[in-house]
Amino acid sequence: FFPEDRTLEGILAAKELFKDEKQVERLKKYHGDKAVWILNAWIETWLAPEFASWSLATVLPLVSCPALAIHGLQDEYGSVRHPELISEFCGSSVQVEVMQDTFHMPHREHPQMVIDLVKDFLA
């Protein structure tokens, strides 16, 4: 939703982690030859001073369909304030699900739980 201290700290930690070529190789599984470019674009965008005031606040009111916001409680890139603000600003109803014992990728960490949340939401 916005760059908060936790977001920037997480990205700085990732920047250090991805100095290890083995970590970059993991990304190539998903992004192929563009992995380094994608990683650098992600890091440099979020850390750019001109990006510090970026927010979804102006566009979320345009969302007119129900939404499901799934967030890991231990997400290293954002606090639970992110899904709370999505719910607050979205132009439609939002179901917020904060998953315990979960970091930034709930769909990988707890795939069946995410599938069940999505199935229930769509029902």
Buried (B, 14 or more C-beta within 10 A) or exposed (E): BBBBEBBBEBBEEBBEEBEEEEEBEEBEEEBEEEBBEEBEEBBEEBBEEEEEEEEBEEEBEEBEEEBBBBBBEEBBBBBEBBBBBBBEBBEEEBBBBBBEEBBBEBEEBBEEBBEEBBEEEEE
